[in-house]
C-alpha cells in the first residue's frame, strides 16, 4: 500500500531527492499523463480524529438546550477543555423528559460533532444525567459482617454500597408494586457509614466487625431513563454512566467538606427544578418541582403576544447589558420595552415560581435551610433569588446564584461559565469519581434489557431484575401431601422439577455466571414439579350407601368415607392434614362390628333368615333378633313402635310402683321401665336414648358396661354403669 501524501512544505532531504531524480522521470511523464488527479479531500477528512481516551464527554440534555462539556481529571482537579451549547429548535422536551427523540438526538449530535471537529477527537462514550421528573427516593440501611477481613478496601465499600442499593431497589419495587412503572436507580447518597456502630467519614483502611451503610437511593421511571438512552443511541454514543442532575451539581458546588451546613441546592432548568438537601455532612434528601423557567416564558408569551422562541429571546436580552428589549409579536410588529418594565411584568410569574420552589425545599428539609445555591439557566431570572430569600426567611446574602466561581476543584481556564454549566461540569466530575451509574444492555430471550451494572452482575440478578420469578429460575419439586388414613399417617411426594436451561452467548451457563455488556442470554424457564394429589377413590373406589332397618331403626350399611368427621364422596380430594376414615360395613359381620356386636353372642336374622357374617347387605334388608319373614319383621317393628307409644302411661305407672331397672347411663341416673315382654334389657335397647344417629354414624361407637367393653347384645341390670357414645 502506498504511503499517504504529506501536506505542507517538504523537508529539505525530500526536496533534494526530488531534484536528483528529475531527469529520470521525464520518460515516465507520458505514462502518467492519463492518470486523473486525486480528488480534493473533504473538510471533515482534513483532520484525523484521535480516540477519546481519558477525555470525559458529558451531556446535559435539558428542556431548552443541550450542553456538552469536555475535560479530564488531573489529580484532584477536573480541567474543562471545551464546552458547547445548542438550543432546541422546537419544544422536543417537556419538564425534563424526552418527548421527541429524533429532535433531541439531532441537537445532541450537533453538540457532539462540533466538539469533535474543534478538538480533533472521536467521541464514542458519554456521561449523562436525568432530571428529577417523577423522582422517587428510598432510604435504607444494611449491615455487613467484616470480621474476617484484614482491612476494608475501596472495592469492598463499593460492593457493600451496591448491595445496599439493591436492597433499596427491592424496597422501591415493593412499595410501587401496584403501579405499571419500572423504576431505575439513577443515583444515591450515603447518609452515614458506621463501623461497629461508630459513625465514620471514610471506611477505607479501617478494621472492625460490622459495617453499617445508610443511604438514599434516587429512582426514576423507566420511561425517563429510556428516553435519554434512546436519544444518545441515535447519536452513535454509548452511555458510560448516568446520574441525577442535583447529585452531579452537588459534587462541584457543595462538596462533602461543607455539607455540615444545612444547604439547599436548586437546579432550575426550563422544565423542572431539582432539589438536593445537605445537612450534618451528608445529602439527606432529594426532591423536585415541575415548575421552572418555562413558567416565566409562558407568562411572557401570554403578556406580550409572542411565540415561545421569541419569549426565550426576550429572556436572553433581559440578562444582557442593554437597557431595552426588542421583540416581534405574533402580528409581525416590532416592539421595544424597557428592561425595567419587562421585569415588572414578569415579577408575578417569578414570585409564583419562588412560592413553589420554597415550599418544595421546606417539605424536603422539614424547615427553611440555612443557605441556598441556585444553578441552571432558570436561576438567572431577575428577582428570583431575593424572592426565595424572603419566602424562606433567610438573609439575601445566603441565597446565591452559582457559576464557575463556586465550583470546587474545577479549572475552567479563561472561560466564563454561568450557572447553566454547573450541572454538565458536575456530570463529568461525577463520572470521573466513580459516583455515577453504569447500565449494561444485554439481550435476554431476544429482547434488549438494560440493567444496573454492579460490576459483578450475575445471571440470577439479571433474571430477577427482568421480572422472572424465583420458581421460573430455580424451579421446585411439587409439594408433598400428608394425611391420616384410618389412623395411619400417609405421606405422598410431589413430582420432581425440570431445571431451567440457561445459556450465555450460546454456551451453557449457571445462575452465578457473570455477564457483561452485549451478552446474549437465553432462559428456558424451569418446569415446577406437580403437587401430590390423592382422592378418596384412590383408596376406596367402591363407596356405597345401603339403607337397612336394624332393630326397628333406620340404619346405613355399605362402604362410606369421612374427612374430619364429615361424610364425603369418592371424588373428594384429600387435603393436607386431613383425617380420613373409611368404614366398610357392607357385610353383616362388618355392620354388626360397627355397633360393637357379632353373630357369635346372638343370632341376628336378616329378613327373617339366619345369615352368615359374610352376607352382603342390600337396600331394604331388615335386621333383628326375631325370626320371621320380612313382612312380619316390618309389622313387628311397626307394632313395637305403636306399643312403645301406648305403654308410656303404663311405664309411668310401673315406675311409680317401683318395677323398673335403675342404671347410670352416660353419667346420668336413668330408670328403665320393665318391659311388657318381661325380657331383660340389652345394650341395644338404649341406643334410642343415646341420641346417636345410627343411620349416619360418623365415628365408631364405644360400648361399655361397668367400665368393660361390651356388645350390643349384653344384658343390663339395675346398678349397671352403661356408656354408649362415639369415639372422640
N, C-alpha and C positions, 0 to 999 in steps of 0.2 A: 504493500500500500504506500502511495506517495505521501510524503510529509506535508502537512498543511502549509500554505504560504504565509510568510511573516509579513506583517504590515508595519509601516513606518520607515524611517531611514535605515538603509542597510549598514551593517557593520563594515569596518574597513577591510577586513580579510575577505568578506564576501564580494566587495567591490573589486578588489584586486583579482580575485579568481575569475570574476566575470570578464575583466579586460583581457586577461591572458587567453581566454578561450573564445574571444570574439570571432576571430577568423575561422576557427574550426566549425563554427555554427552556420557559416554562410551557406554551405551546400545543403544544409538541412532546412533552410527557410522555406523552400518550395514545398517540402513535405508537410510542413506545419501550417502553411498558409491557409489550408482549407479548414483547420480546426476553428470551431466557434469560440468566441470569447466567453469566459466563465461569467455566470450571472452575478450581479451585484448582491451581496448578502443583504437580507432584510434587517430592519432596525433592531428587531428582537434578537437576531443572531449575532449582532456586533459584540455582545457581552457574553462571556461564558459564565453561567451561573454556578457558583460553588455550592456544595452541600450545606444544609442548615447547621449541622454540627451542634455546638453547645449554645447556639443562639436561641433565645426563647422568643416565641411569637405568641402574643396574647391578643385576643379579640374581645372587645366589649360590644356585643350586638345589642344596641339599645333601641328604644322605641322610635327615636328620631334620627339617630346617627349610628354608624358603625365605626368604632375607633380601634386602630391597630397600634401595637407597641412592639418594638424590637429591642432586645437588650441581652445582657449576660451578667452572671454573678461573678463578682471579683472579690473574693474573700467574703467579708460580711456586707459588702455594698453591692447593690444592684445598679448597673450602669445602663441607662437608656441610650440607645444608639440611633433610633429613628422613631417617628410617630406619623400616623396618617389618620385623618378623619373624613368620612364621606357621608353626607346625609342621604336618607331615603328619599327617592323622588316622589313617592306616594306613601300613604299610611299602610306599610306592609306588616307592622307590628302594633299590637294593641295591648296596653297595660303590661309590657314586658314579654309578651308571648308572641312567638312567630305565627303570623296568620297567612302570609303569602310567602311560601318557602322559596319559590323561584325568584321573587323580587329581592328578598333578603340575601339569598345566595349571590345574586348579581352584584349587589353593593359590596358584600364581603369579598367577592372575587376581585373587585376593583381595588379595594384596600390591599389585598394580598399582592396583586400584580404590580401595583405602584411601589410597594416596599421592596419587592423582588428586584425590579429594574434599578431602583435607586441604590440598592445595596449589593447588587450582583450576587444574589443568594437565591437558591431554590428552596422555597418554604414548603415543607411537607407535613409538619406537625404544628398543632395549635392548642393553646390553653384557653378555655372559655369560662364564663360564669353565668349563672342563671339568676334572673330577678326573682324576688320572693312572692310572685303571684301564687295564691293558694298554698302558701307556706304552712307546713305543719312541723311542730317541734316535739321532741320526746326526750325527757330527762331520765337517765338510768344510771345505776352503779353496778359494779361487778367485782367480785373478789377472786384473787388468783393466789395459788399456793406456789411460793418461790423458795421454799425452804431447802430444796435440793440444788439450788443454783449458787454458784460461787459469787458472781456479781450480776447485777441487772444491766443488760446491754440495750443499746438503742433499738436493735431489731426486736428484742423481747418486748419493749414498751410498745413498739408499733404493732406487734402481733396481739398484745393484750388490748390495745385500743380497738383493733379491728374486731376482735371477739365481742367487745362491749358494744361496738356499733351494730354488729349483727344481732345482739340482744335487743337493741333499740329498734332495729328493723322489724324483728318479730313482734315487738310491742306495738309499733305503729300499724302493722298489718292486722293484728288482732283488734286494735281499737277501731279501725275503719273497715272491718271485715264485711260490714253490710253495704259498703259502697263498691261500685264497679271500678273505681280508680285504683291503679297500681302506683305506689309511691317509691321513688328513688331517693336514697340518701345522697345529698349533694354537698354535705359539709358537716363538720362537728367542731365543738369546742370543749376542751377538757375544763371542767369546773374545778375539780380537785384531784390531786394524786395523794394517796395515803400509803405509808409503809409502816406496817404493824400499828395502824390506827393513828399515826402521826402525820400531819399534813406536810407534804413535800412540794417544792417548786419543780424539782427535776429528779426523776428516779434513777437515771443512768449512773452506773458506777457504785450504787449502794448495795448492801446486803440486808436480808431480812427474811421473815417467814411468810408474810402476807402482804400482797399489794391490793389496794382498792382503787379503782378508777371510776370517777363520777364525771359524766359528760352529757352534753346536749347534742342530739342529732337533729339536723335540719333536713326535711324531706319535702320534695316537690312531686306533683303528679307526673305520671309518665308522659302525658301529652306535652308538658312544658319541656321536659328534658329531650324527648324525641324530636321535638320541633327544632331545637338547637342543633342536634346531631344531623338531622336531615339537611339543614341549611349548610352546615360545614362539609358534609359529604359531597354536596354538589359543587363545592369549590375545589375538590380534589385534596382536601386536608384531612388528616387523621387527628381526632381529638386525643391529645396526650393526657390531659387532665381537665377536671371540672371542679368548680367550687361555687359557693354562693356569693353574690356580689357584696353584701355587707361584711362577710368574712374576709374577702380579698381587701376591701378598703381598710378594715381594722388592722390588718397586718402591716400597713405602711403608715397609717395615721395614728393609731393608738396601739403601739407595741406593748408586750407584756409588762414592761417596767413601769408604765404609767396607768395600768388598769386597776390599781388600787383605788383610784379616784372613780367616783360614780359618774361615768361619762356616757352620753348617748351619741351614737354616730348615725346620721340620717343621710342616705344616698338618695337624693331627689332627682330622679330622671324625668323623662317625659311622661311615662305611663304609670310608674309605681314609685313609692317612697319606701325604701328598705331600711330597716332599723336594727341596730345591734346595741346591746347594753353591756357595759363593762362595770364591774364592781368587785372589790375585795380581791383583785389580782386575776380575775378571770372574766370571760364573756359569759354572762349569766342568762341572757335572753335574746331571742330574735323575734322580730315582728315585721309587719308590712302594712301599708295603706295603699289602696288602689286609686289614690289621687296623687297628682304630681304636676309637672309643668304644663301638661296638655290642658289641664283645667283652666289655666290662665290663657293659653292660646285660644281655647274655645270661647272664653269670655270676650277676647279681642275680636274674634270672628263675629260674634253677635253685636257688639257695640260699634264696630267700625265698618261693618258690611264688607268684609274681605274674605278671601278663601283662606284655607288653613296654612298654605305655604307663605302667603303674604303676612299672616299673623306671626309666623315664625321669623320672618324677615324683620318685622317691626320690633320683635323682642331683641334681635341681634343688634339692630340700630340703637335701641334703648341702652344697651350695655356699652356702647361706644362713647367716644368723646364729644360727639355733636350735640347741639342743644335742641335740635328738632328732628322729627321723624317724618319721612316722606313715604307715602304708600299710594297704591292704586286700588280703588274699591271695585266691587263686582259690576259696577255700571261703567267701568273704564275711566273714571275721573281720577286724576292725580290730586292727592290731598297732602297737606302738611299740618302737623300738630307739634306743639312744643313738648319737650320731654316731660316737663312738669305736669302738663295737662294729661299726657299719656299715663304717667304714673298714678295720677289721681283717679283716672277712670278705671285703672286696673286694681286699685287698692282693695275693693271688696272681694275680688277673687283671691288675692294674696292673703287677705285676712281669713277667708274661708279655708284655704289650704293650710294655714297655720293652725287653725282650730282642729282640723282632722289629725294633723301630724302630732301636735302636742298631746291630744287625747290618746293616740296610739302609743306614744312614748310613755306616758304616765301609766297606761294599762300594763305595758310590758315591764316597767321598772317598779311599779307599786306606788310611785310618787314622782315628783319632779326631780330630774337629775341635778347634779352639782354643776355640770357643764355640758356643752353640746358642740359637736362638729357637724357642719353641713358640707356635703360634697355633691357632685353631679351637676349637670347643666341647669337643672331647675333651681338649684340653691342660689343662683345669681339673681333671682327675681328681686327687684327693688323693694326694700322694706320687709322682706320675709324674715330675716334674722332677728330684727328688732321685734317684729310681731310675735315670733316664737318666744323670745326672752320675756316679753310682757305676759304672755299667756301661761308660761311656766313659772313666773315669779322669780326669775334669776337675773343677775346683773347682765346688762347688754354686752359687757366685755367678755362674758363667759360663753357666748354663742358666736362661734367663728365659722367663716366660710373657708374651707381648707383647700389650698392648692399645693404647688410644689414646695412652698416654704414650710409646710407642715409634714412633708413626707420624711420619714426616718430611714436612714441608711439607704438612701436613693440618690444617685447622681444623675441629673438630667442634662448636664453640660450647660450650654448657653441658651437652652430652650426656655421658653416661658409657657409653662403648663398650668392651666387653670383647674378648677375643681372637677371638670368633666374628665380629666385624665387620671384622677386618683384611682378609680376602680380598675381601669385597664392596666395601670402600673402594678396595682395590688394583685391582679390576676397573675401577672408574670412573676412577681416575688413569691406568691403562694406556690406556684408551680415549682420554683427553684428550691423551696424549703420542704418539699415533700408533704405539704399540708393539704394539697389538693387531692382530688379523687380520680382514679382511673376506672374506666369501664371497658370490659372486654366484649367484643362482638364475636359470638360463636354461632355455629349452625346446629340447631337441635331438631332432629327429625325433619330436616329440610327447611326449617324456618329460622330466620336470624333472631337471636336473643341477645340483649345487652344486659350484662351483669356487672355488679360492683366487683372490681378486681382487688382482692386482698393480698395479692402476690402469691397466694398459695391456694387458689380456688380448686376444690375437688369436684369430681363428677357428682357426688352426693349433694354438695352445696348448690351446684348449678341446677340439678333436677328439682331440689326443694324450692329455689327461688323462681323456677319456671312454673311452679304450681302443681307439680306431681305430688301425690300423697305418698306417705311412707309405705303404705300397703302396695302401691304400684312399683315402688323402687325396691323394697326389701322382700315383699311377699311374706305370707304367714300360712301355717297349716290351719286347717279348719278346726273350729272349737270342738272339744270333746263333749260328751253327754253323760252325766252321772245321775243315776236314779236308783230307787229301791223297787225290786220286783219280788213280791211275796216274801219280804223280809231279807232278801239277798241284794247286796249292793252290786249294781251293774255299771260298768264304765266302758263307753264306746269311744273310739278315737275318730277324729276328723281325718280327711284325706290330706296327703302331703301337697305342698305348693310347688308350682313350676317357677324356678327363679327367673329374674329378669335377664335379658341379654343386652349387654352394653358394649358398644364399640366406640373408639375414638380414632378418627381417621382410618376407618375400616379395619382396625385391629382390636382384638378383644381387650376389654378394659375392666377394671374393678371400680367400686364406688370411691376408693381412695385415690384413684388416678388423678394427677394434677392436669389441669387444662390451661391452654394459653390462647392468646388472640388468634382468631382464624381457624381454630379447631372445628372439626365436624363430628358431632356426637349423635349417635342413634341409640334409641332405647326401645326395646320391645318389652312392654311392662310385664311384671311378674303376674302370674295367674294364681290367685289365692286358692288354698285348699277349701273343700266344701265342709261345712259343719256336719257333725254327726247327726243323723236323724233316726228316729225309731217311732213306730206306731204300734198300737195295741194288736193289730193284725199280725205283726211280726212274731208275736208270742201266743196269740190265740186268734186264729183266723176263722174259728167256728163259733163265734159268740152267738148265743141263742137265749131266748126267754120263753120258758114253758110255764103256763099257768095251771096250777093244781089246787085241789081242796085238801087240806090237811087238818083232820080232826074238826071239821066243820068251818075252818077258817080258810080264806083265800091265801094262797102261798105261791111262791115262784121257784121253779127249779130251772135247770139249764146251766149254761156257761156264761158268766157275767164278769165284767171288768169294772174296777173302781180306781179313780185317780184322786188321791187325797180325800177319800170317803165319798166321792160323788161318782155315780154310775156314768160310764162313758161307753161309746160305741167302738167298733173295731177300727174305725178310721181316725180315732183320736191320736194326735201327735204328742208323744211324750215330751214333757218339758224338763229342763234341768231341775234336779232335786225332787221330782215327783215321787210320791209313794204310791206305787201301783200294786193292786191286789186283783188277782184273777181267781174267782170262785167257780169251781167246776162241780155243779150239783145236778148233772144230767142223769145219773143212775140213782136208783132207790137208796143204795148204801151211802152214796155221797150226800144225797139230800138229807138223810137222817143224821149223818155226822155234822151237818151244818147246824143242826139243832141239838147236838150233843147226845144222839142216840144211835142204836144199831138194831139189827134184826135178831140178835142173839139173846137179848134180855127180854124181848117181847115180840110177839108176832104182829107184823104190820100187813094189813090187807090192801091191795090195790084193786079198786073196782070189785071188791068182794072176794078177790082171789089172793092167795098167798103167792108172793113173788120173791125171787132171789135178789140179793143186793145188786147184782149186775143188771137188773132190769132197767131199761132206759125209759124214763118217764116221758109221757106225752101230754099235750094240751088236753085239759079236761079230766085227767086222772083224779080219782078220789081215793085218798089215803086215810086209813083209820085202823083202829084196833078191833072193830066189829066186823064179823064175817057177813057177807051178803052181797047182793048184786049192786051194780052202780046205782040203779034206781032206788033200791032200798036204802042204800047208804045216803043218797041225797035226801030221801024222805026222812031218814033218821036224823040227818043234820038239821033239816027244817023243823022237825018235831022237837029236836033238842033245843033249838033256838026259841021255839014257842014256849016250850016247857020252862026254859030259863026265865022267860019273861013272866010266866004265870006263877012261878014259885017265889017270886020276890016277897010277897006278903007272908008266905009260909016260912020263908027263910028268916024273916024278921021275927016271926012268932017262935020259930025253933030256937033262934038265938036268944030270945027272951027266956025260953025255958032252959037254956044252957046246953042244948045239943049242937055243939059246934067244935071245930078244930082251931085252936089258937096257935098262931105261928108269928115269927118275926120275919116279914117279907121285905127284902131290900131295905132293912133298917127300920121298918115301920111295923108296930104291933098290928096284926090283922086277924080277924075272926072269920073263919070259913064255915058257912052253914053246912049242916050234914046233908049229904047227897040224898036225893029221893030214892036212888037205887041201893042206898046203904053201902055202896062200894067205897073203898078208901080213896083219898085224893092222891093223884100222881102229880109229878112236877109239871107236866104238860098242861094240867088244869089251871095253872097260874099264869100262863102266857098272856091271857087277855088282860090281867091286872098289871102286867109289866110295861104296858104301853110301848111294845115293840112291834113295828110293822113287819110281820113275818113275810109279807108279800114283797117287801123291798128291803131285805136286810143289807146294811152297808158294811157291817163288820161281823166277825164271828161272835157267837154267843158264848157267854160264860155262865155255866150252871153249877151251883154248889149247894150242898145241904150240910149244915153244921160244919162248914169250913172245908168240906171234902168235895172233890169233883163229882158231879152226879150226871145221870142220864135222864132224859125227859120221861122215862117210864118208872123212875124211882118213886116209891110211896112216901107220903108226907104224913107225919103225926104231930099231935099237939106238942108245943115246946120246941119244934124244929126251927132252925135259923136258915131261911131259904134266900138264895140270891139268883136272880135271872137278869142279866144285863149284857150289853155288847162290850167287846173289848175296847179298852181305852186307846 
